């Protein structure tokens, strides 16, 4: 009997080790799950360029996995996103309309505004370049388009891109109107498609253009002008002013964008597919650091 017990002991030890080994991954998986937030749902109001470029498809899953929050994205023009913030209809904003952003900060509708990233705007058009704008500065290019009455497609939606366009027209002392000037009232991706169909000119952020490049034939004609710098800020909607705002979730999302992980994801996005980043990470910087 004693011999049988001695023979069984090694078997029992092996079984216990196997059970312990099987339980460890399960226990580890449970430990890796983030604690569920008290209010897990966040509304993000953002510009269409962050969605059309594919950037949000990388950032949001990483954020949700890390924190346990769930993000509902409302991708509209920056003007509409900011309007949602002014009414307390979103928790956090990711936009690229600096002048409008400063107004909402001054009004107290948002509690913080932090620089996240930048890329640039470009003016694109058909290779034939009827208005002969290739290589010109941005304001000169728009003046040439208006003078030639070559087709131009505007976002027409008060987005950050549209606000920049209106500022450039004003600097050229031109009020665009007529058959040659078409207002799409649409997001960047759709505006690119319309401009491509019409073989016209338009202003776009570089990220959306590169992401949509395989679907359009329009070429980059104007780039590198300091007036075309495109900067993005994240803003937390003021929870003291709007009780329904998820201030903890908004802060968590903003903090993630500016964390080492978030900035790495932003800075590397697009390199594998396009050979260059679609955005440049600016966490910890100010507009002065970008020459503004």
C-alpha positions, 0 to 999 in steps of 0.5 A: 500500500505504501508503495502505491502511495509513493508511486502516485505522488509524482503523478499528483505533483504533475497534475497539480503543476498542469492545473496551476499552469492552466489557471495562470493565463486565465488569472492573468487575463482577468488581471489585465482587464481594465476596471470598468469606468462608472460611466463608460460611454464617451461622445467624441465630436471630431472633424471628418479628416480624423475618420476619413484618414483612418486615424480613429480606427487605430486610436479608438480601439487602443484607448477602449482596450486600455481603459474600458471606455466606449467611444461614440464618434460623431465625425462632422466638420470642426465647426459642427463639432465645436457647436456640439461642445458649446451645447454640451452635446459631446464630452470631448472634441478633436478639431482643427479650427484654431480661431473657433477653438479659442472662442469656445475656450473664452466662452467657458464651454470647454475646460482645456485645450491641448495641442495633439498633432499637426499635418498640412493642407494642400491645394489639389487639382487636375494635372492639366492645371487650367489656372496654372497654380502649380508652385504658387503660394496659397493666396496667389493660387486661389486668385489665379483660380478665380481669375480663370474661373476654373472649377473649385469645390469648397467644403462649404460646411464651416469645417476647419478646412472651410474656415481656412479656405474662407480666410485665404479668400479674404486675404486674396480680397475675393468673394468667390461666387458663380458657376465655377465655385461649387459648395459641397456641404460635405465632409472631406472624403466626399468633397474629394470625390466631387472635385475629382468628378468635376476635375476641379480644384479643392483644398484638403488636408494631406492625410485624407488626400493620401488615404483617398489617393487611389480613388482620385486622379487629382494632383498636389499643386500647392504645398509647403506654404506656412498658411497651410499648416493644419493643427489639431487640438483636443478639448474637454467639454466643461463638466461644471457648465454641462452636468451630463458631460462625462468629464472623467471619460473626456479627460481619460481620452484627452490624456490618452492622445497625449500619452506616450502610447497615443503619441506613438500611434499618431506619429507612426500612422501611415508610415507602413502604407504611404511611406510617410506619417500622415500626422506629426505628434505634438504632445507637450508643444505649444503653437509657438513651437510650430511657429504660430 
